[in-house]
C-alpha cells in the first residue's frame, strides 16, 4: 500500500459541526490500514484519535448525508470555489487522477465522517491549509440496500 504524505496536526475537522460519524466497519478497516508497514506513526495516531472522538454506528444507522468510505462526493474549495468530485477509498485503491482519494490522505481524513453542508479543513503536502465544503453525496454504497 502506498500512503500520501500526512501531517498530523493538519487534518483538523471543523469543530462547529460536532463529532464525525463513522460506521463500525469503516473504523475497523481504518485501524487495519494504520497497522500496515507503510503507515506513518502520524496516521496511526490520527486513527486512534478518530476512534476516540467519533460516533460509531452500524453502517445501516449512519445518516444518508454522512461521508463514509466508498462514498462519491462533490465538494468545493472555499478559497477559489474549485469543485471536486472524489470517491473516498482505502489507501490501496487510491488514484488521485481518477478521483479516488485515500481515506488516510489529508483531505480524505478530513472528509471522513463529515456531513453535507459541513466545512472541513486539511493541510496537504503543499503546506497550505485548504478548506472544503461538502456540497452533496453523489453515491454511497449503502444507498443500494
Residue pairs with C-beta under 8 A, 6 or more apart in sequence:
1 33
1 36
1 38
1 39
1 91
1 92
2 38
2 91
2 92
2 94
3 38
3 39
3 40
3 43
3 91
3 102
3 104
4 91
4 94
4 102
4 104
4 105
4 106
4 125
5 125
6 40
6 42
6 43
6 46
6 104
6 105
6 106
6 109
7 42
7 106
7 123
7 125
8 42
8 45
8 46
9 123
10 106
10 122
10 123
10 129
11 46
11 106
11 109
11 110
11 122
11 123
12 110
12 120
12 121
12 122
13 20
13 110
13 113
13 114
13 120
13 121
14 114
14 118
14 119
14 120
14 121
16 119
17 114
17 115
17 118
17 119
19 53
19 54
19 55
19 113
20 50
20 53
20 54
20 55
20 112
20 113
20 114
21 54
21 55
21 57
21 62
21 63
21 66
21 113
21 115
22 30
22 50
22 54
22 55
22 56
22 57
22 62
22 68
22 112
22 113
23 56
23 57
23 58
23 59
23 62
23 68
24 56
24 57
24 58
24 59
25 59
26 59
26 68
26 69
26 112
27 50
27 51
27 54
27 56
29 69
29 90
30 47
30 50
30 69
30 103
30 104
31 47
31 51
33 39
33 43
33 47
33 90
33 91
33 103
33 104
34 43
34 44
34 47
34 48
34 104
35 44
38 91
39 104
43 104
46 109
47 104
50 109
50 112
50 113
54 113
59 68
59 142
60 142
60 145
62 68
62 142
63 115
64 137
64 140
64 142
64 143
65 115
65 116
65 117
65 137
66 113
66 114
66 115
67 73
67 88
67 111
67 112
67 113
67 114
67 115
67 134
67 137
68 88
68 112
68 113
68 140
68 142
69 88
69 89
69 90
69 103
69 112
70 87
70 88
70 89
70 140
70 141
71 87
71 88
71 137
71 139
71 140
71 141
72 85
72 86
72 87
72 137
72 138
72 139
72 140
73 85
73 86
73 87
73 88
73 111
73 134
73 135
73 136
73 137
73 138
74 83
74 84
74 85
74 134
74 135
74 136
74 138
75 83
75 84
75 86
75 111
75 132
75 133
75 134
75 135
76 82
76 83
76 84
76 132
76 133
76 135
77 83
77 84
77 130
77 131
77 132
78 119
78 131
78 132
78 133
79 130
79 131
83 135
84 99
84 132
85 99
85 138
86 99
86 100
86 101
86 107
86 108
86 111
87 99
87 100
87 101
87 139
88 101
88 103
88 108
88 111
88 112
89 100
89 101
89 102
89 103
89 108
90 102
90 103
91 102
91 103
91 104
93 100
93 102
94 100
94 101
94 102
94 105
101 107
101 108
102 108
103 109
103 112
105 124
106 122
106 123
106 124
106 125
107 122
107 124
107 130
107 132
109 122
110 120
110 121
110 122
110 132
111 120
111 132
111 134
114 120
114 134
115 134
116 134
116 135
116 136
116 137
117 133
117 134
118 133
118 134
119 131
119 132
119 133
119 134
120 131
120 132
120 134
121 129
121 130
121 131
121 132
122 129
122 130
122 132
123 129
123 130
124 130
